[in-house]
């Protein structure tokens, strides 16, 4: 069970880390991210556009290492709740190039993150 929890934590961390990396390095995804923010009419566009990927990099790395797992999981939950909101209010599939327009991925991540939040870091955790 401890290993399954560790694998779950690491996979969530890798997904979040890669999402942050792709928002910085893949032009098509940077444009899609911008479109999601604009179409959802979220406040503070510029700070959100840059801050969320930075937070994704940090939180993803923390989860992979198993350091500060529960606080990192809370941050992931907040980001995924925001992602669910964006998926529900934005009706333009072009701004979701790697996933369905429905919030399937964020909802799955929320479920897995709640598991990690409740159960802790699991195997291979540094701290």
Secondary structure, DSSP 4 states (H G I P E B T S, - for coil): -HHHHHHHHHHHHHHHHHHHHHHHH-HHHHHHHHHHHHHHT-SSHHHHHHHHHHHHHHHHHHHHHTSSHHHHHHHHHHHHHHHHHHHHH---GGG-TTS-SSSHHHHHHHHHHHHHHHH---TT---
